[in-house]
């Protein structure tokens, strides 16, 4: 019998990955980091300049805001797992392309299979589209949950968007959304697992964040 893979196996594959064009321009692949027994997985968009240099997710200004939010809710960065929907930096921090999202999705699937988190926190449009489907707008679903393959997902703004907006209202919403995490997790710890029959988002839908979303809403919990 072959032994199950580890997060380190996946990290090695990401660092050597040539599945999409981004490997040609990246400095380092950024697999993600955190606890191998994390109950909560945070998933952002893709590495920026600092992440590309260091090979670690969310280490720049957006990462500092993420760390601050984690601290506020009494979580330590090393107790959660943090990754991105693309793991090599898009040049100039452009949006990830459809085929890049699809190519990198195998690592999301593998990390989820190892971690089996109780809660997925999507940060920004691209990871939201991955788990909430192609038709939603982040301004409408942030702070709300849906089920993906039996796992509860909650949508949050991207910390870089919060910083960029400089809007006190957006910052307030962001903080309020984050405050939901501890009680939600507590609830998920005590309730029986949800059936794994919920809508799965396929690679053809991974580009949804770029498309103009229509008015249809996902099934929010
Ligand atoms: N933005 C992201 O989406 N991910 C990172 O790792 C850093 C910035």
Boltz pocket constraint, residues with backbone or C-beta under 6 A from the ligand:
constraints:
  - pocket:
      binder: B
      contacts: [[A, 44], [A, 45], [A, 46], [A, 47], [A, 48], [A, 51], [A, 56], [A, 57], [A, 58], [A, 59], [A, 60], [A, 62], [A, 63], [A, 83], [A, 84], [A, 123], [A, 160]]
      max_distance: 6.0
